Amino acid sequence: MSMQEKSEIISRLSKNMKEYRSKQKITQEELSFRSGLHRNYISDTERGTRNISLEALEKIAKGLEVEVEDLFKRQ
């Protein structure tokens, strides 16, 4: 996987995560509570500065009440 492909995946995840959170009108703090992850972790992920684990990805999806694959779909 090239760096550009990796950047596109991270960018898509970050964008979708923020969109789902905004649609639900919840803060990063609320998503942090729902997912059991630190607010800084949520913030870093939304900014695309963190390479997250699959476990964290699953927790975020559950916190947003979406499927993991929804976080990677082009919208």
mmCIF file of the N, C-alpha and C atoms, coordinates in Angstrom:
data_MODEL
# 
_entry.id   MODEL 
# 
loop_
_atom_site.group_PDB 
_atom_site.id 
_atom_site.type_symbol 
_atom_site.label_atom_id 
_atom_site.label_alt_id 
_atom_site.label_comp_id 
_atom_site.label_asym_id 
_atom_site.label_entity_id 
_atom_site.label_seq_id 
_atom_site.pdbx_PDB_ins_code 
_atom_site.Cartn_x 
_atom_site.Cartn_y 
_atom_site.Cartn_z 
_atom_site.occupancy 
_atom_site.B_iso_or_equiv 
_atom_site.pdbx_formal_charge 
_atom_site.auth_seq_id 
_atom_site.auth_comp_id 
_atom_site.auth_asym_id 
_atom_site.auth_atom_id 
_atom_site.pdbx_PDB_model_num 
ATOM 1   N N  . MET A 1 1  ? 0.848   -1.177 0.000  1.00 0.00 ? 1  MET A N  1 
ATOM 2   C CA . MET A 1 1  ? 0.000   0.000  0.000  1.00 0.00 ? 1  MET A CA 1 
ATOM 3   C C  . MET A 1 1  ? 0.893   1.238  0.000  1.00 0.00 ? 1  MET A C  1 
ATOM 4   N N  . SER A 1 2  ? 0.651   2.116  -0.936 1.00 0.00 ? 2  SER A N  1 
ATOM 5   C CA . SER A 1 2  ? 1.462   3.327  -1.039 1.00 0.00 ? 2  SER A CA 1 
ATOM 6   C C  . SER A 1 2  ? 1.073   4.321  0.054  1.00 0.00 ? 2  SER A C  1 
ATOM 7   N N  . MET A 1 3  ? 1.940   5.295  0.285  1.00 0.00 ? 3  MET A N  1 
ATOM 8   C CA . MET A 1 3  ? 1.659   6.338  1.269  1.00 0.00 ? 3  MET A CA 1 
ATOM 9   C C  . MET A 1 3  ? 0.412   7.120  0.887  1.00 0.00 ? 3  MET A C  1 
ATOM 10  N N  . GLN A 1 4  ? 0.214   7.339  -0.425 1.00 0.00 ? 4  GLN A N  1 
ATOM 11  C CA . GLN A 1 4  ? -0.965  8.081  -0.871 1.00 0.00 ? 4  GLN A CA 1 
ATOM 12  C C  . GLN A 1 4  ? -2.238  7.303  -0.557 1.00 0.00 ? 4  GLN A C  1 
ATOM 13  N N  . GLU A 1 5  ? -2.227  5.985  -0.800 1.00 0.00 ? 5  GLU A N  1 
ATOM 14  C CA . GLU A 1 5  ? -3.396  5.158  -0.493 1.00 0.00 ? 5  GLU A CA 1 
ATOM 15  C C  . GLU A 1 5  ? -3.673  5.156  1.005  1.00 0.00 ? 5  GLU A C  1 
ATOM 16  N N  . LYS A 1 6  ? -2.618  5.064  1.796  1.00 0.00 ? 6  LYS A N  1 
ATOM 17  C CA . LYS A 1 6  ? -2.767  5.090  3.249  1.00 0.00 ? 6  LYS A CA 1 
ATOM 18  C C  . LYS A 1 6  ? -3.358  6.425  3.681  1.00 0.00 ? 6  LYS A C  1 
ATOM 19  N N  . SER A 1 7  ? -2.875  7.506  3.120  1.00 0.00 ? 7  SER A N  1 
ATOM 20  C CA . SER A 1 7  ? -3.388  8.832  3.457  1.00 0.00 ? 7  SER A CA 1 
ATOM 21  C C  . SER A 1 7  ? -4.858  8.965  3.089  1.00 0.00 ? 7  SER A C  1 
ATOM 22  N N  . GLU A 1 8  ? -5.253  8.393  1.953  1.00 0.00 ? 8  GLU A N  1 
ATOM 23  C CA . GLU A 1 8  ? -6.650  8.457  1.534  1.00 0.00 ? 8  GLU A CA 1 
ATOM 24  C C  . GLU A 1 8  ? -7.548  7.687  2.493  1.00 0.00 ? 8  GLU A C  1 
ATOM 25  N N  . ILE A 1 9  ? -7.090  6.545  2.960  1.00 0.00 ? 9  ILE A N  1 
ATOM 26  C CA . ILE A 1 9  ? -7.874  5.742  3.897  1.00 0.00 ? 9  ILE A CA 1 
ATOM 27  C C  . ILE A 1 9  ? -8.038  6.487  5.219  1.00 0.00 ? 9  ILE A C  1 
ATOM 28  N N  . ILE A 1 10 ? -6.952  7.021  5.729  1.00 0.00 ? 10 ILE A N  1 
ATOM 29  C CA . ILE A 1 10 ? -7.005  7.761  6.990  1.00 0.00 ? 10 ILE A CA 1 
ATOM 30  C C  . ILE A 1 10 ? -7.875  9.000  6.837  1.00 0.00 ? 10 ILE A C  1 
ATOM 31  N N  . SER A 1 11 ? -7.740  9.684  5.717  1.00 0.00 ? 11 SER A N  1 
ATOM 32  C CA . SER A 1 11 ? -8.539  10.875 5.456  1.00 0.00 ? 11 SER A CA 1 
ATOM 33  C C  . SER A 1 11 ? -10.028 10.544 5.400  1.00 0.00 ? 11 SER A C  1 
ATOM 34  N N  . ARG A 1 12 ? -10.372 9.458  4.727  1.00 0.00 ? 12 ARG A N  1 
ATOM 35  C CA . ARG A 1 12 ? -11.777 9.055  4.617  1.00 0.00 ? 12 ARG A CA 1 
ATOM 36  C C  . ARG A 1 12 ? -12.335 8.680  5.985  1.00 0.00 ? 12 ARG A C  1 
ATOM 37  N N  . LEU A 1 13 ? -11.565 7.914  6.752  1.00 0.00 ? 13 LEU A N  1 
ATOM 38  C CA . LEU A 1 13 ? -11.992 7.537  8.098  1.00 0.00 ? 13 LEU A CA 1 
ATOM 39  C C  . LEU A 1 13 ? -12.225 8.784  8.946  1.00 0.00 ? 13 LEU A C  1 
ATOM 40  N N  . SER A 1 14 ? -11.286 9.703  8.926  1.00 0.00 ? 14 SER A N  1 
ATOM 41  C CA . SER A 1 14 ? -11.385 10.929 9.719  1.00 0.00 ? 14 SER A CA 1 
ATOM 42  C C  . SER A 1 14 ? -12.618 11.736 9.346  1.00 0.00 ? 14 SER A C  1 
ATOM 43  N N  . LYS A 1 15 ? -12.812 11.914 8.052  1.00 0.00 ? 15 LYS A N  1 
ATOM 44  C CA . LYS A 1 15 ? -13.950 12.699 7.559  1.00 0.00 ? 15 LYS A CA 1 
ATOM 45  C C  . LYS A 1 15 ? -15.276 12.046 7.945  1.00 0.00 ? 15 LYS A C  1 
ATOM 46  N N  . ASN A 1 16 ? -15.389 10.751 7.708  1.00 0.00 ? 16 ASN A N  1 
ATOM 47  C CA . ASN A 1 16 ? -16.639 10.053 8.003  1.00 0.00 ? 16 ASN A CA 1 
ATOM 48  C C  . ASN A 1 16 ? -16.933 10.026 9.498  1.00 0.00 ? 16 ASN A C  1 
ATOM 49  N N  . MET A 1 17 ? -15.903 9.826  10.277 1.00 0.00 ? 17 MET A N  1 
ATOM 50  C CA . MET A 1 17 ? -16.077 9.808  11.725 1.00 0.00 ? 17 MET A CA 1 
ATOM 51  C C  . MET A 1 17 ? -16.657 11.138 12.207 1.00 0.00 ? 17 MET A C  1 
ATOM 52  N N  . LYS A 1 18 ? -16.079 12.220 11.730 1.00 0.00 ? 18 LYS A N  1 
ATOM 53  C CA . LYS A 1 18 ? -16.546 13.549 12.134 1.00 0.00 ? 18 LYS A CA 1 
ATOM 54  C C  . LYS A 1 18 ? -17.964 13.803 11.628 1.00 0.00 ? 18 LYS A C  1 
ATOM 55  N N  . GLU A 1 19 ? -18.268 13.376 10.398 1.00 0.00 ? 19 GLU A N  1 
ATOM 56  C CA . GLU A 1 19 ? -19.613 13.566 9.847  1.00 0.00 ? 19 GLU A CA 1 
ATOM 57  C C  . GLU A 1 19 ? -20.660 12.814 10.653 1.00 0.00 ? 19 GLU A C  1 
ATOM 58  N N  . TYR A 1 20 ? -20.395 11.544 10.957 1.00 0.00 ? 20 TYR A N  1 
ATOM 59  C CA . TYR A 1 20 ? -21.352 10.767 11.756 1.00 0.00 ? 20 TYR A CA 1 
ATOM 60  C C  . TYR A 1 20 ? -21.542 11.395 13.131 1.00 0.00 ? 20 TYR A C  1 
ATOM 61  N N  . ARG A 1 21 ? -20.463 11.864 13.726 1.00 0.00 ? 21 ARG A N  1 
ATOM 62  C CA . ARG A 1 21 ? -20.561 12.493 15.048 1.00 0.00 ? 21 ARG A CA 1 
ATOM 63  C C  . ARG A 1 21 ? -21.363 13.788 14.976 1.00 0.00 ? 21 ARG A C  1 
ATOM 64  N N  . SER A 1 22 ? -21.119 14.580 13.946 1.00 0.00 ? 22 SER A N  1 
ATOM 65  C CA . SER A 1 22 ? -21.841 15.842 13.777 1.00 0.00 ? 22 SER A CA 1 
ATOM 66  C C  . SER A 1 22 ? -23.324 15.613 13.512 1.00 0.00 ? 22 SER A C  1 
ATOM 67  N N  . LYS A 1 23 ? -23.645 14.610 12.689 1.00 0.00 ? 23 LYS A N  1 
ATOM 68  C CA . LYS A 1 23 ? -25.052 14.296 12.399 1.00 0.00 ? 23 LYS A CA 1 
ATOM 69  C C  . LYS A 1 23 ? -25.807 13.920 13.668 1.00 0.00 ? 23 LYS A C  1 
ATOM 70  N N  . GLN A 1 24 ? -25.118 13.276 14.582 1.00 0.00 ? 24 GLN A N  1 
ATOM 71  C CA . GLN A 1 24 ? -25.748 12.871 15.839 1.00 0.00 ? 24 GLN A CA 1 
ATOM 72  C C  . GLN A 1 24 ? -25.707 13.985 16.885 1.00 0.00 ? 24 GLN A C  1 
ATOM 73  N N  . LYS A 1 25 ? -25.049 15.078 16.526 1.00 0.00 ? 25 LYS A N  1 
ATOM 74  C CA . LYS A 1 25 ? -24.913 16.233 17.415 1.00 0.00 ? 25 LYS A CA 1 
ATOM 75  C C  . LYS A 1 25 ? -24.294 15.846 18.766 1.00 0.00 ? 25 LYS A C  1 
ATOM 76  N N  . ILE A 1 26 ? -23.213 15.069 18.684 1.00 0.00 ? 26 ILE A N  1 
ATOM 77  C CA . ILE A 1 26 ? -22.495 14.720 19.908 1.00 0.00 ? 26 ILE A CA 1 
ATOM 78  C C  . ILE A 1 26 ? -21.082 15.287 19.844 1.00 0.00 ? 26 ILE A C  1 
ATOM 79  N N  . THR A 1 27 ? -20.550 15.580 20.990 1.00 0.00 ? 27 THR A N  1 
ATOM 80  C CA . THR A 1 27 ? -19.201 16.131 21.085 1.00 0.00 ? 27 THR A CA 1 
ATOM 81  C C  . THR A 1 27 ? -18.171 15.004 21.059 1.00 0.00 ? 27 THR A C  1 
ATOM 82  N N  . GLN A 1 28 ? -16.929 15.398 20.901 1.00 0.00 ? 28 GLN A N  1 
ATOM 83  C CA . GLN A 1 28 ? -15.845 14.416 21.006 1.00 0.00 ? 28 GLN A CA 1 
ATOM 84  C C  . GLN A 1 28 ? -15.841 13.811 22.402 1.00 0.00 ? 28 GLN A C  1 
ATOM 85  N N  . GLU A 1 29 ? -16.173 14.614 23.383 1.00 0.00 ? 29 GLU A N  1 
ATOM 86  C CA . GLU A 1 29 ? -16.238 14.132 24.768 1.00 0.00 ? 29 GLU A CA 1 
ATOM 87  C C  . GLU A 1 29 ? -17.297 13.036 24.909 1.00 0.00 ? 29 GLU A C  1 
ATOM 88  N N  . GLU A 1 30 ? -18.468 13.243 24.304 1.00 0.00 ? 30 GLU A N  1 
ATOM 89  C CA . GLU A 1 30 ? -19.532 12.239 24.358 1.00 0.00 ? 30 GLU A CA 1 
ATOM 90  C C  . GLU A 1 30 ? -19.117 10.965 23.621 1.00 0.00 ? 30 GLU A C  1 
ATOM 91  N N  . LEU A 1 31 ? -18.501 11.108 22.454 1.00 0.00 ? 31 LEU A N  1 
ATOM 92  C CA . LEU A 1 31 ? -18.028 9.930  21.727 1.00 0.00 ? 31 LEU A CA 1 
ATOM 93  C C  . LEU A 1 31 ? -16.958 9.205  22.541 1.00 0.00 ? 31 LEU A C  1 
ATOM 94  N N  . SER A 1 32 ? -16.138 9.954  23.221 1.00 0.00 ? 32 SER A N  1 
ATOM 95  C CA . SER A 1 32 ? -15.128 9.371  24.098 1.00 0.00 ? 32 SER A CA 1 
ATOM 96  C C  . SER A 1 32 ? -15.789 8.513  25.176 1.00 0.00 ? 32 SER A C  1 
ATOM 97  N N  . PHE A 1 33 ? -16.822 9.044  25.790 1.00 0.00 ? 33 PHE A N  1 
ATOM 98  C CA . PHE A 1 33 ? -17.556 8.316  26.825 1.00 0.00 ? 33 PHE A CA 1 
ATOM 99  C C  . PHE A 1 33 ? -18.195 7.054  26.254 1.00 0.00 ? 33 PHE A C  1 
ATOM 100 N N  . ARG A 1 34 ? -18.849 7.194  25.098 1.00 0.00 ? 34 ARG A N  1 
ATOM 101 C CA . ARG A 1 34 ? -19.538 6.059  24.474 1.00 0.00 ? 34 ARG A CA 1 
ATOM 102 C C  . ARG A 1 34 ? -18.575 4.955  24.045 1.00 0.00 ? 34 ARG A C  1 
ATOM 103 N N  . SER A 1 35 ? -17.406 5.343  23.590 1.00 0.00 ? 35 SER A N  1 
ATOM 104 C CA . SER A 1 35 ? -16.457 4.370  23.043 1.00 0.00 ? 35 SER A CA 1 
ATOM 105 C C  . SER A 1 35 ? -15.452 3.848  24.070 1.00 0.00 ? 35 SER A C  1 
ATOM 106 N N  . GLY A 1 36 ? -15.321 4.563  25.183 1.00 0.00 ? 36 GLY A N  1 
ATOM 107 C CA . GLY A 1 36 ? -14.338 4.163  26.186 1.00 0.00 ? 36 GLY A CA 1 
ATOM 108 C C  . GLY A 1 36 ? -12.919 4.561  25.826 1.00 0.00 ? 36 GLY A C  1 
ATOM 109 N N  . LEU A 1 37 ? -12.788 5.478  24.874 1.00 0.00 ? 37 LEU A N  1 
ATOM 110 C CA . LEU A 1 37 ? -11.474 5.971  24.459 1.00 0.00 ? 37 LEU A CA 1 
ATOM 111 C C  . LEU A 1 37 ? -11.293 7.400  24.958 1.00 0.00 ? 37 LEU A C  1 
ATOM 112 N N  . HIS A 1 38 ? -10.056 7.812  25.152 1.00 0.00 ? 38 HIS A N  1 
ATOM 113 C CA . HIS A 1 38 ? -9.774  9.171  25.622 1.00 0.00 ? 38 HIS A CA 1 
ATOM 114 C C  . HIS A 1 38 ? -10.179 10.189 24.556 1.00 0.00 ? 38 HIS A C  1 
ATOM 115 N N  . ARG A 1 39 ? -10.631 11.361 25.003 1.00 0.00 ? 39 ARG A N  1 
ATOM 116 C CA . ARG A 1 39 ? -11.048 12.404 24.071 1.00 0.00 ? 39 ARG A CA 1 
ATOM 117 C C  . ARG A 1 39 ? -9.916  12.804 23.132 1.00 0.00 ? 39 ARG A C  1 
ATOM 118 N N  . ASN A 1 40 ? -8.688  12.833 23.627 1.00 0.00 ? 40 ASN A N  1 
ATOM 119 C CA . ASN A 1 40 ? -7.551  13.170 22.763 1.00 0.00 ? 40 ASN A CA 1 
ATOM 120 C C  . ASN A 1 40 ? -7.376  12.145 21.651 1.00 0.00 ? 40 ASN A C  1 
ATOM 121 N N  . TYR A 1 41 ? -7.671  10.889 21.947 1.00 0.00 ? 41 TYR A N  1 
ATOM 122 C CA . TYR A 1 41 ? -7.580  9.820  20.945 1.00 0.00 ? 41 TYR A CA 1 
ATOM 123 C C  . TYR A 1 41 ? -8.610  10.070 19.848 1.00 0.00 ? 41 TYR A C  1 
ATOM 124 N N  . ILE A 1 42 ? -9.827  10.448 20.250 1.00 0.00 ? 42 ILE A N  1 
ATOM 125 C CA . ILE A 1 42 ? -10.893 10.767 19.289 1.00 0.00 ? 42 ILE A CA 1 
ATOM 126 C C  . ILE A 1 42 ? -10.470 11.964 18.441 1.00 0.00 ? 42 ILE A C  1 
ATOM 127 N N  . SER A 1 43 ? -9.972  13.002 19.081 1.00 0.00 ? 43 SER A N  1 
ATOM 128 C CA . SER A 1 43 ? -9.538  14.210 18.381 1.00 0.00 ? 43 SER A CA 1 
ATOM 129 C C  . SER A 1 43 ? -8.419  13.909 17.389 1.00 0.00 ? 43 SER A C  1 
ATOM 130 N N  . ASP A 1 44 ? -7.416  13.174 17.828 1.00 0.00 ? 44 ASP A N  1 
ATOM 131 C CA . ASP A 1 44 ? -6.294  12.821 16.949 1.00 0.00 ? 44 ASP A CA 1 
ATOM 132 C C  . ASP A 1 44 ? -6.773  12.014 15.746 1.00 0.00 ? 44 ASP A C  1 
ATOM 133 N N  . THR A 1 45 ? -7.706  11.101 15.976 1.00 0.00 ? 45 THR A N  1 
ATOM 134 C CA . THR A 1 45 ? -8.227  10.266 14.890 1.00 0.00 ? 45 THR A CA 1 
ATOM 135 C C  . THR A 1 45 ? -9.001  11.113 13.889 1.00 0.00 ? 45 THR A C  1 
ATOM 136 N N  . GLU A 1 46 ? -9.817  12.035 14.373 1.00 0.00 ? 46 GLU A N  1 
ATOM 137 C CA . GLU A 1 46 ? -10.576 12.911 13.469 1.00 0.00 ? 46 GLU A CA 1 
ATOM 138 C C  . GLU A 1 46 ? -9.660  13.830 12.670 1.00 0.00 ? 46 GLU A C  1 
ATOM 139 N N  . ARG A 1 47 ? -8.528  14.190 13.230 1.00 0.00 ? 47 ARG A N  1 
ATOM 140 C CA . ARG A 1 47 ? -7.572  15.039 12.510 1.00 0.00 ? 47 ARG A CA 1 
ATOM 141 C C  . ARG A 1 47 ? -6.674  14.228 11.588 1.00 0.00 ? 47 ARG A C  1 
ATOM 142 N N  . GLY A 1 48 ? -6.737  12.906 11.701 1.00 0.00 ? 48 GLY A N  1 
ATOM 143 C CA . GLY A 1 48 ? -5.923  12.045 10.851 1.00 0.00 ? 48 GLY A CA 1 
ATOM 144 C C  . GLY A 1 48 ? -4.480  11.939 11.290 1.00 0.00 ? 48 GLY A C  1 
ATOM 145 N N  . THR A 1 49 ? -4.213  12.246 12.557 1.00 0.00 ? 49 THR A N  1 
ATOM 146 C CA . THR A 1 49 ? -2.839  12.196 13.051 1.00 0.00 ? 49 THR A CA 1 
ATOM 147 C C  . THR A 1 49 ? -2.541  10.930 13.844 1.00 0.00 ? 49 THR A C  1 
ATOM 148 N N  . ARG A 1 50 ? -3.521  10.063 13.955 1.00 0.00 ? 50 ARG A N  1 
ATOM 149 C CA . ARG A 1 50 ? -3.325  8.818  14.711 1.00 0.00 ? 50 ARG A CA 1 
ATOM 150 C C  . ARG A 1 50 ? -3.635  7.623  13.820 1.00 0.00 ? 50 ARG A C  1 
ATOM 151 N N  . ASN A 1 51 ? -2.768  6.632  13.882 1.00 0.00 ? 51 ASN A N  1 
ATOM 152 C CA . ASN A 1 51 ? -2.984  5.378  13.172 1.00 0.00 ? 51 ASN A CA 1 
ATOM 153 C C  . ASN A 1 51 ? -3.620  4.427  14.182 1.00 0.00 ? 51 ASN A C  1 
ATOM 154 N N  . ILE A 1 52 ? -4.930  4.234  14.102 1.00 0.00 ? 52 ILE A N  1 
ATOM 155 C CA . ILE A 1 52 ? -5.649  3.543  15.165 1.00 0.00 ? 52 ILE A CA 1 
ATOM 156 C C  . ILE A 1 52 ? -5.659  2.028  14.988 1.00 0.00 ? 52 ILE A C  1 
ATOM 157 N N  . SER A 1 53 ? -5.899  1.342  16.080 1.00 0.00 ? 53 SER A N  1 
ATOM 158 C CA . SER A 1 53 ? -5.978  -0.118 16.070 1.00 0.00 ? 53 SER A CA 1 
ATOM 159 C C  . SER A 1 53 ? -7.371  -0.561 15.627 1.00 0.00 ? 53 SER A C  1 
ATOM 160 N N  . LEU A 1 54 ? -7.479  -1.813 15.262 1.00 0.00 ? 54 LEU A N  1 
ATOM 161 C CA . LEU A 1 54 ? -8.782  -2.370 14.891 1.00 0.00 ? 54 LEU A CA 1 
ATOM 162 C C  . LEU A 1 54 ? -9.730  -2.376 16.081 1.00 0.00 ? 54 LEU A C  1 
ATOM 163 N N  . GLU A 1 55 ? -9.205  -2.619 17.267 1.00 0.00 ? 55 GLU A N  1 
ATOM 164 C CA . GLU A 1 55 ? -10.047 -2.597 18.469 1.00 0.00 ? 55 GLU A CA 1 
ATOM 165 C C  . GLU A 1 55 ? -10.626 -1.210 18.700 1.00 0.00 ? 55 GLU A C  1 
ATOM 166 N N  . ALA A 1 56 ? -9.801  -0.187 18.545 1.00 0.00 ? 56 ALA A N  1 
ATOM 167 C CA . ALA A 1 56 ? -10.275 1.183  18.724 1.00 0.00 ? 56 ALA A CA 1 
ATOM 168 C C  . ALA A 1 56 ? -11.286 1.543  17.640 1.00 0.00 ? 56 ALA A C  1 
ATOM 169 N N  . LEU A 1 57 ? -11.044 1.098  16.428 1.00 0.00 ? 57 LEU A N  1 
ATOM 170 C CA . LEU A 1 57 ? -11.966 1.351  15.325 1.00 0.00 ? 57 LEU A CA 1 
ATOM 171 C C  . LEU A 1 57 ? -13.340 0.761  15.637 1.00 0.00 ? 57 LEU A C  1 
ATOM 172 N N  . GLU A 1 58 ? -13.356 -0.449 16.155 1.00 0.00 ? 58 GLU A N  1 
ATOM 173 C CA . GLU A 1 58 ? -14.618 -1.094 16.516 1.00 0.00 ? 58 GLU A CA 1 
ATOM 174 C C  . GLU A 1 58 ? -15.329 -0.326 17.634 1.00 0.00 ? 58 GLU A C  1 
ATOM 175 N N  . LYS A 1 59 ? -14.585 0.156  18.614 1.00 0.00 ? 59 LYS A N  1 
ATOM 176 C CA . LYS A 1 59 ? -15.168 0.926  19.714 1.00 0.00 ? 59 LYS A CA 1 
ATOM 177 C C  . LYS A 1 59 ? -15.774 2.232  19.208 1.00 0.00 ? 59 LYS A C  1 
ATOM 178 N N  . ILE A 1 60 ? -15.083 2.884  18.290 1.00 0.00 ? 60 ILE A N  1 
ATOM 179 C CA . ILE A 1 60 ? -15.591 4.133  17.721 1.00 0.00 ? 60 ILE A CA 1 
ATOM 180 C C  . ILE A 1 60 ? -16.870 3.875  16.934 1.00 0.00 ? 60 ILE A C  1 
ATOM 181 N N  . ALA A 1 61 ? -16.874 2.828  16.123 1.00 0.00 ? 61 ALA A N  1 
ATOM 182 C CA . ALA A 1 61 ? -18.072 2.486  15.349 1.00 0.00 ? 61 ALA A CA 1 
ATOM 183 C C  . ALA A 1 61 ? -19.252 2.218  16.279 1.00 0.00 ? 61 ALA A C  1 
ATOM 184 N N  . LYS A 1 62 ? -19.025 1.477  17.342 1.00 0.00 ? 62 LYS A N  1 
ATOM 185 C CA . LYS A 1 62 ? -20.100 1.206  18.307 1.00 0.00 ? 62 LYS A CA 1 
ATOM 186 C C  . LYS A 1 62 ? -20.567 2.496  18.965 1.00 0.00 ? 62 LYS A C  1 
ATOM 187 N N  . GLY A 1 63 ? -19.625 3.365  19.304 1.00 0.00 ? 63 GLY A N  1 
ATOM 188 C CA . GLY A 1 63 ? -19.969 4.648  19.909 1.00 0.00 ? 63 GLY A CA 1 
ATOM 189 C C  . GLY A 1 63 ? -20.807 5.523  18.992 1.00 0.00 ? 63 GLY A C  1 
ATOM 190 N N  . LEU A 1 64 ? -20.563 5.400  17.696 1.00 0.00 ? 64 LEU A N  1 
ATOM 191 C CA . LEU A 1 64 ? -21.317 6.172  16.698 1.00 0.00 ? 64 LEU A CA 1 
ATOM 192 C C  . LEU A 1 64 ? -22.562 5.426  16.214 1.00 0.00 ? 64 LEU A C  1 
ATOM 193 N N  . GLU A 1 65 ? -22.720 4.188  16.673 1.00 0.00 ? 65 GLU A N  1 
ATOM 194 C CA . GLU A 1 65 ? -23.851 3.337  16.285 1.00 0.00 ? 65 GLU A CA 1 
ATOM 195 C C  . GLU A 1 65 ? -23.896 3.117  14.776 1.00 0.00 ? 65 GLU A C  1 
ATOM 196 N N  . VAL A 1 66 ? -22.719 2.821  14.210 1.00 0.00 ? 66 VAL A N  1 
ATOM 197 C CA . VAL A 1 66 ? -22.595 2.499  12.786 1.00 0.00 ? 66 VAL A CA 1 
ATOM 198 C C  . VAL A 1 66 ? -21.740 1.240  12.662 1.00 0.00 ? 66 VAL A C  1 
ATOM 199 N N  . GLU A 1 67 ? -21.728 0.673  11.478 1.00 0.00 ? 67 GLU A N  1 
ATOM 200 C CA . GLU A 1 67 ? -20.862 -0.472 11.203 1.00 0.00 ? 67 GLU A CA 1 
ATOM 201 C C  . GLU A 1 67 ? -19.457 0.040  10.876 1.00 0.00 ? 67 GLU A C  1 
ATOM 202 N N  . VAL A 1 68 ? -18.458 -0.761 11.158 1.00 0.00 ? 68 VAL A N  1 
ATOM 203 C CA . VAL A 1 68 ? -17.072 -0.367 10.879 1.00 0.00 ? 68 VAL A CA 1 
ATOM 204 C C  . VAL A 1 68 ? -16.917 0.030  9.416  1.00 0.00 ? 68 VAL A C  1 
ATOM 205 N N  . GLU A 1 69 ? -17.499 -0.758 8.510  1.00 0.00 ? 69 GLU A N  1 
ATOM 206 C CA . GLU A 1 69 ? -17.337 -0.463 7.080  1.00 0.00 ? 69 GLU A CA 1 
ATOM 207 C C  . GLU A 1 69 ? -17.937 0.886  6.685  1.00 0.00 ? 69 GLU A C  1 
ATOM 208 N N  . ASP A 1 70 ? -18.930 1.369  7.444  1.00 0.00 ? 70 ASP A N  1 
ATOM 209 C CA . ASP A 1 70 ? -19.515 2.683  7.148  1.00 0.00 ? 70 ASP A CA 1 
ATOM 210 C C  . ASP A 1 70 ? -18.486 3.797  7.299  1.00 0.00 ? 70 ASP A C  1 
ATOM 211 N N  . LEU A 1 71 ? -17.519 3.594  8.156  1.00 0.00 ? 71 LEU A N  1 
ATOM 212 C CA . LEU A 1 71 ? -16.502 4.616  8.386  1.00 0.00 ? 71 LEU A CA 1 
ATOM 213 C C  . LEU A 1 71 ? -15.518 4.744  7.226  1.00 0.00 ? 71 LEU A C  1 
ATOM 214 N N  . PHE A 1 72 ? -15.564 3.798  6.288  1.00 0.00 ? 72 PHE A N  1 
ATOM 215 C CA . PHE A 1 72 ? -14.649 3.828  5.142  1.00 0.00 ? 72 PHE A CA 1 
ATOM 216 C C  . PHE A 1 72 ? -15.345 4.098  3.812  1.00 0.00 ? 72 PHE A C  1 
ATOM 217 N N  . LYS A 1 73 ? -16.662 4.227  3.825  1.00 0.00 ? 73 LYS A N  1 
ATOM 218 C CA . LYS A 1 73 ? -17.401 4.442  2.578  1.00 0.00 ? 73 LYS A CA 1 
ATOM 219 C C  . LYS A 1 73 ? -17.182 5.851  2.058  1.00 0.00 ? 73 LYS A C  1 
ATOM 220 N N  . ARG A 1 74 ? -17.141 5.948  0.741  1.00 0.00 ? 74 ARG A N  1 
ATOM 221 C CA . ARG A 1 74 ? -17.088 7.279  0.115  1.00 0.00 ? 74 ARG A CA 1 
ATOM 222 C C  . ARG A 1 74 ? -18.467 7.892  0.214  1.00 0.00 ? 74 ARG A C  1 
ATOM 223 N N  . GLN A 1 75 ? -18.522 9.139  0.643  1.00 0.00 ? 75 GLN A N  1 
ATOM 224 C CA . GLN A 1 75 ? -19.825 9.795  0.803  1.00 0.00 ? 75 GLN A CA 1 
ATOM 225 C C  . GLN A 1 75 ? -19.911 11.022 -0.052 1.00 0.00 ? 75 GLN A C  1 
# 
